[in-house]
């Protein structure tokens, strides 16, 4: 049943991060054909933005070392945005050579995580990203700026709001089209989300109330990226919606974490997010049943059940199966293009 609440966006764009942020944390290497099929099924379920991979050096994230092989397999997905992560100028070159039109850089609000993730200071990382963003923008690419540790840091504890605002303003000043505020270790609460978004609005970075693909020209739009370590991801998302945020990151089946922050557990599950949004009467364009079937299929490829409560509720016993079945194969949603041979 649908029970709308006043003051919320009418439409939310889900920025699906499962194929990148989800699979980068897997201990085993997922075959490239499985990754490509995963992305096709997500697109078929109605997700219009699917973050495909990362062009980071394979030494640091071996799970995504197949980026050059994966990206060309997605060329037939017309109308689907396929952003990729680029850590530096070399990553941008690799992505651009394959025709990527949307890229993301990833900064940190804290010195400890900047050192662990980028081997730089916060300001040193920003200096590295500035020419990358400038080059991407000059080539007509859309640029997203990820900001990690916006609420808490495993080494430094709670992160001061003004510290986060400073880095957001720096990313905005570079020309980022969108800023994704990350609760990397899942410690945020709704009041903290309210405080940060209020401070950003005061600093000239308000939420627009519409998804990034509909926002008028101007400053960057805001997105949120919550992890569910303490079960707060949905309540934090609702707090962000009440502030006008209309782009929400999520991961199909709740896949993911962060290889450089051991206390970072899974991302907000896309199915859990869609269930809440549809219950509020908010448009997403996502077919929840089809998405749940996709996450059930992916969980079977990984050999473990999906952590998403909504997937478990909708899929029933199939959600607990750890091996593909012929019945599941027959009933799986068709891809928007040919299967891998």
VOKENU-812234 format. One line per field, with one value per residue (C-alpha): residue in one letter; x, y, z. Coordinates in pm, 1 decimal. Layout:
BEGIN
type = (A, ...);
east = (X, ...);
north = (Y, ...);
up = (Z, ...);
// end
This chain:
BEGIN
type = (X, X, X, X, X, X, X, X, X, X, X, X, X, X, X, X, X, X, X, X, X, X, X, X, X, X, X, X, X, X, X, X, X, X, X, X, X, X, X, X, X, X, X, X, X, X, X, X, X, X, X, X, X, X, X, X, X, X, X, X, X, X, X, X, X, X, X, X, X, X, X, X, X, X, X, X, X, X, X, X, X, X, X, X, X, X, X, X, X, X, X, X, X, X, X, X, X, X, X, X, X, X, X, X, X, X, X, X, X, X, X, X, X, X, X, X, X, X, X, X, X, X, X, X, X, X, X, X, X, X, X, X, X, X, X, X, X, X, X, X, X, X, X, X, X, X, X, X, X, X, X, X, X, X, X, X, X, X, X, X, X, X, X, X, X, X, X, X, X, X, X, X, X, X, X, X, X, X, X, X, X, X, X, X, X, X, X, X, X, X, X, X, X, X, X, X, X, X, X, X, X, X, X, X, X, X, X, X, X, X, X, X, X, X, X, X, X, X, X, X, X, X, X, X, X, X, X, X, X, X, X, X, X, X, X, X, X, X, X, X, X, X, X, X, X, X, X, X, X, X, X, X, X, X, X, X, X, X, X, X, X, X, X, X, X, X, X, X, X, X, X, X, X, X, X, X, X, X, X, X, X, X, X, X, X, X, X, X, X, X, X, X, X, X, X, X, X, X, X, X, X, X, X, X, X, X, X, X, X, X, X, X, X, X, X, X, X, X, X, X, X, X, X, X, X, X, X, X, X, X, X, X, X, X, X, X, X, X, X, X, X);
east = (0.0, 108.1, 108.2, 285.2, 450.8, 454.5, 773.3, 948.4, 1074.8, 827.2, 1101.6, 1432.4, 1715.8, 1887.3, 2259.5, 2323.5, 2672.7, 2654.5, 2875.9, 3152.2, 3126.3, 2960.2, 3189.3, 3515.3, 3492.3, 3450.5, 3730.7, 3699.3, 3726.1, 3386.5, 3414.3, 3375.7, 3084.0, 2896.8, 2962.1, 2835.9, 2522.0, 2463.8, 2471.5, 2239.8, 1986.5, 2002.0, 1934.0, 1645.3, 1497.1, 1473.2, 1787.7, 1892.2, 2230.5, 2461.0, 2815.6, 2999.8, 3358.3, 3670.9, 3983.7, 4204.7, 4534.6, 4470.0, 4727.6, 4498.4, 4159.4, 4221.0, 3848.5, 3802.3, 4116.2, 3899.7, 3761.7, 3895.4, 3736.3, 3405.6, 3319.1, 3301.6, 3057.7, 2807.0, 2799.6, 2453.0, 2290.0, 2141.2, 1982.0, 2165.2, 2421.7, 2738.3, 2967.6, 3308.3, 3550.6, 3882.0, 4148.3, 4385.5, 4479.3, 4582.2, 4246.8, 4070.4, 4275.4, 4183.2, 3814.4, 3802.1, 3968.9, 3673.8, 3414.0, 3307.4, 3098.0, 3063.6, 3342.5, 3379.2, 3666.8, 3679.8, 3800.5, 3804.9, 3686.1, 3948.0, 4325.7, 4341.7, 4122.8, 4290.2, 4618.2, 4475.5, 4279.3, 4485.1, 4822.0, 4784.4, 4664.2, 4313.2, 4449.2, 4703.3, 4422.2, 4223.6, 4527.7, 4554.0, 4186.7, 4173.6, 4341.5, 4151.8, 3818.0, 3925.6, 4032.3, 3712.1, 3495.6, 3683.5, 3610.3, 3240.0, 3227.4, 3000.0, 3191.4, 3072.0, 3270.6, 3253.8, 3334.4, 3406.1, 3389.3, 3136.1, 2998.5, 3251.2, 3599.6, 3730.6, 4054.2, 3940.0, 3587.4, 3306.2, 3385.8, 3316.9, 3050.4, 3259.1, 3540.8, 3306.1, 3168.2, 3520.2, 3600.4, 3258.0, 3317.9, 3656.8, 3503.7, 3226.7, 3484.2, 3660.2, 3340.0, 3196.3, 2839.2, 2732.7, 2858.8, 2789.0, 2807.0, 2934.2, 2865.5, 3147.0, 3128.6, 2756.0, 2756.7, 2532.6, 2197.1, 1911.8, 2000.4, 2358.0, 2232.9, 2007.5, 2298.0, 2529.7, 2272.8, 2171.9, 2536.1, 2588.1, 2281.3, 2415.7, 2748.5, 2573.9, 2538.4, 2168.8, 1989.5, 1792.7, 1482.9, 1510.9, 1742.3, 2071.5, 1947.0, 1665.7, 1842.8, 1881.5, 2231.6, 2422.6, 2609.2, 2645.4, 2349.6, 2376.2, 2347.4, 2375.6, 2556.4, 2471.4, 2606.1, 2381.6, 2623.8, 2387.6, 2061.1, 2027.3, 2058.0, 1685.9, 1614.3, 1912.1, 1784.7, 1444.0, 1611.8, 1800.6, 1479.6, 1319.7, 1604.8, 1540.4, 1805.1, 1670.3, 1964.3, 2040.2, 2320.3, 2234.6, 2368.1, 2157.9, 2118.0, 2311.5, 2648.8, 2959.1, 3176.9, 3511.4, 3844.7, 4022.8, 3781.7, 3726.5, 3434.1, 3241.3, 2969.0, 2723.3, 2567.9, 2202.1, 2025.8, 1857.9, 1553.3, 1505.8, 1532.0, 1283.8, 1033.1, 1041.2, 1029.3, 738.8, 552.5, 594.3, 461.4, 799.1, 874.0, 1193.5, 1128.6, 1243.4, 1061.2, 1110.4, 1026.2, 1271.5, 1539.8, 1490.4, 1523.1, 1847.3, 1992.3, 1886.1, 2067.8, 2379.1, 2377.8, 2383.1, 2682.6, 2858.6, 2755.3, 2576.9, 2231.5, 2150.9, 2160.2, 1869.6, 1558.5, 1335.0, 1505.1, 1460.2, 1093.6, 1013.2, 1225.8, 1140.0, 1342.4, 1518.9, 1693.9, 1867.7, 1986.6, 2360.3, 2370.8, 2187.8, 1895.0, 1740.0, 1411.1, 1580.2, 1750.3, 1418.5, 1245.4, 1524.5, 1448.1, 1566.2, 1861.0, 1807.2, 2058.5, 2210.8, 2346.2, 2713.4, 2797.9);
north = (0.0, 355.2, 620.4, 935.4, 1184.4, 1556.8, 1732.1, 1441.5, 1426.4, 1280.5, 1086.4, 941.4, 826.7, 521.0, 514.2, 139.5, 56.3, -323.4, -417.3, -184.0, -105.7, -438.9, -675.2, -495.3, -632.5, -997.6, -1231.4, -1431.3, -1293.8, -1287.7, -1391.0, -1106.6, -1275.8, -1293.8, -923.7, -832.0, -1041.4, -888.9, -538.1, -640.3, -781.8, -470.5, -258.1, -484.9, -431.3, -58.9, 80.9, 368.8, 426.7, 134.0, 203.6, -56.0, -84.5, 97.4, 183.9, 164.3, -24.3, -402.2, -430.3, -238.6, -382.5, -713.0, -790.7, -515.2, -582.1, -680.2, -327.7, -311.5, -645.1, -572.0, -226.0, -310.0, -592.4, -330.9, -128.2, -256.0, -107.7, 201.3, 452.6, 322.8, 542.2, 344.7, 561.9, 429.6, 515.3, 675.7, 729.3, 947.2, 1073.7, 727.2, 584.4, 860.3, 780.4, 412.0, 486.4, 749.6, 514.9, 277.7, 548.7, 611.2, 927.9, 948.4, 915.2, 948.0, 1051.2, 954.1, 1184.0, 1149.4, 1383.2, 1246.8, 1229.1, 868.1, 730.7, 948.6, 787.4, 433.4, 461.4, 702.6, 722.8, 1100.5, 1374.8, 1510.7, 1818.9, 1612.8, 1398.1, 1705.9, 1841.1, 1509.2, 1516.9, 1876.7, 1819.9, 1491.7, 1667.4, 1955.5, 1719.1, 1516.4, 1827.2, 1964.1, 1636.7, 1671.2, 1399.3, 1408.5, 1392.0, 1262.8, 1332.3, 1066.2, 1178.4, 901.0, 917.0, 1198.7, 1088.2, 868.2, 729.0, 399.7, 569.1, 922.9, 871.5, 1121.2, 1356.5, 1728.3, 1863.3, 2165.1, 1932.7, 1756.4, 2084.9, 2208.7, 1910.4, 1923.7, 2287.3, 2196.3, 1921.8, 2156.7, 2421.8, 2177.7, 2139.8, 1810.7, 1770.1, 1561.5, 1497.3, 1163.2, 1185.7, 855.1, 699.3, 454.3, 266.9, 304.7, 509.3, 797.0, 869.3, 1084.5, 1382.9, 1376.0, 1357.1, 1657.1, 1853.9, 1787.5, 1868.4, 2184.2, 2293.1, 2220.8, 2427.0, 2715.4, 2682.4, 2717.5, 2346.7, 2271.8, 1958.3, 2035.4, 1824.7, 1654.8, 1381.1, 1484.4, 1405.0, 1662.9, 1933.0, 2279.7, 2405.6, 2541.7, 2387.0, 2012.5, 1801.7, 1597.9, 1221.6, 1001.6, 670.5, 484.2, 159.9, -43.6, -143.8, -38.0, -78.7, 295.6, 318.8, 351.5, 596.8, 805.1, 796.0, 920.8, 1207.7, 1295.1, 1280.5, 1525.7, 1764.1, 1733.4, 1477.7, 1288.1, 1068.2, 770.5, 518.4, 155.0, -191.3, -477.2, -742.4, -531.3, -630.2, -444.0, -281.1, -110.8, -293.8, -13.3, 15.7, -319.9, -195.5, -104.5, -363.3, -391.2, -104.1, -14.7, -287.9, -152.2, -372.9, -240.4, 114.2, 52.4, -106.8, 206.5, 451.7, 276.9, 264.9, 642.2, 682.9, 793.4, 700.5, 501.6, 324.4, -3.2, -336.4, -469.4, -831.9, -836.0, -670.1, -919.2, -1207.7, -1055.4, -1030.8, -1388.0, -1498.5, -1301.0, -1442.3, -1789.6, -1696.4, -1584.0, -1895.5, -1725.9, -1583.7, -1221.3, -1004.7, -792.5, -838.6, -753.3, -1007.6, -1275.3, -1182.7, -1180.8, -1473.9, -1710.1, -2034.7, -1936.3, -1655.1, -1912.0, -2129.8, -2106.5, -2279.6, -2196.4, -2423.9, -2508.3, -2362.8, -2035.5, -2024.6, -2071.2, -1804.9, -1546.3, -1209.9, -1184.9, -960.1, -655.2, -806.8, -1142.3, -1373.4, -1450.3, -1762.1);
up = (0.0, -70.2, 202.3, 82.0, 316.7, 254.1, 158.1, -14.8, -375.0, -623.8, -800.5, -682.3, -906.1, -764.4, -831.3, -833.9, -705.1, -668.9, -965.6, -846.4, -475.6, -405.9, -593.1, -511.6, -158.4, -257.1, -152.4, -474.1, -826.4, -998.4, -1366.8, -1613.2, -1789.0, -1457.2, -1392.2, -1739.3, -1695.5, -1351.3, -1501.4, -1786.9, -1542.1, -1325.8, -1633.3, -1730.3, -1383.3, -1457.6, -1297.8, -1520.7, -1353.9, -1284.3, -1171.1, -1373.6, -1250.5, -1138.7, -1334.4, -1029.1, -1054.9, -1037.6, -759.3, -524.1, -623.6, -804.1, -807.2, -1068.0, -1272.3, -1571.0, -1630.4, -1987.6, -2066.8, -1893.8, -2020.3, -2394.4, -2314.4, -2199.4, -2520.3, -2615.1, -2303.5, -2464.0, -2233.0, -1925.4, -1755.3, -1677.5, -1464.5, -1361.4, -1084.3, -1182.0, -913.5, -1115.1, -1461.6, -1577.7, -1471.7, -1664.7, -1974.5, -1953.3, -1905.8, -2180.5, -2427.2, -2386.5, -2436.1, -2075.0, -2051.5, -1673.6, -1419.2, -1044.4, -820.6, -454.3, -179.1, 198.5, 471.3, 712.9, 706.5, 828.9, 551.3, 288.5, 390.6, 396.5, 72.2, -136.0, 40.0, 50.7, 279.5, 227.4, 52.4, -141.1, -279.0, -377.8, -561.8, -748.2, -848.0, -966.9, -1306.9, -1347.3, -1302.5, -1526.2, -1803.1, -1775.4, -1788.4, -2088.4, -2268.5, -2193.5, -1929.0, -1629.0, -1297.9, -962.0, -647.3, -378.3, -27.3, 222.6, 603.5, 617.6, 954.3, 1131.1, 1081.2, 1231.4, 1339.3, 1419.5, 1549.5, 1479.1, 1191.8, 1246.6, 1012.1, 911.7, 807.6, 564.5, 434.2, 355.2, 134.5, -33.0, -124.3, -270.0, -487.6, -596.1, -681.6, -913.2, -1114.1, -991.7, -1116.2, -818.6, -466.3, -297.2, 82.7, 217.5, 555.9, 493.2, 823.3, 879.7, 1200.0, 1089.4, 1250.3, 1113.7, 1331.7, 1205.1, 845.4, 914.2, 1062.8, 768.8, 500.8, 685.3, 703.7, 334.5, 248.1, 453.9, 270.4, -66.2, -145.3, -90.0, -206.8, -523.6, -457.4, -796.4, -925.9, -1081.6, -1432.1, -1388.6, -1188.6, -1342.5, -1423.6, -1129.0, -840.7, -786.0, -683.8, -365.5, -327.7, -20.7, 21.9, 341.3, 481.9, 709.3, 985.6, 1264.7, 1072.7, 1016.5, 638.0, 560.5, 841.1, 730.6, 373.7, 482.3, 667.1, 347.9, 140.5, 383.4, 301.1, -72.5, -165.9, -466.3, -566.5, -344.2, -380.8, -314.9, -389.8, -525.6, -258.9, -7.0, -151.9, -52.1, 203.7, 168.8, 134.9, 322.2, 616.6, 781.7, 990.0, 673.2, 623.2, 338.0, 149.6, 172.8, -25.6, -337.9, -280.9, 72.9, -60.4, -343.0, -104.0, 113.4, -176.2, -347.5, -16.7, 1.3, -351.6, -485.5, -846.1, -917.6, -1247.7, -1088.1, -1114.5, -762.4, -840.7, -1127.1, -918.8, -635.7, -880.4, -1007.5, -657.9, -583.0, -897.8, -802.6, -449.3, -601.9, -816.0, -497.2, -304.4, -16.1, 63.4, -1.0, 314.2, 187.1, 400.9, 105.8, -118.7, 147.8, 193.7, -178.5, -289.9, -3.2, -0.9, -324.4, -135.4, 86.4, -200.2, -263.5, -600.8, -924.3, -1004.9, -1339.7, -1218.4, -1126.7, -1463.2, -1641.4, -1431.2, -1426.5, -1588.7, -1945.6, -2017.0, -2236.5, -2477.4, -2564.1, -2296.1, -2274.3, -2471.9);
// end
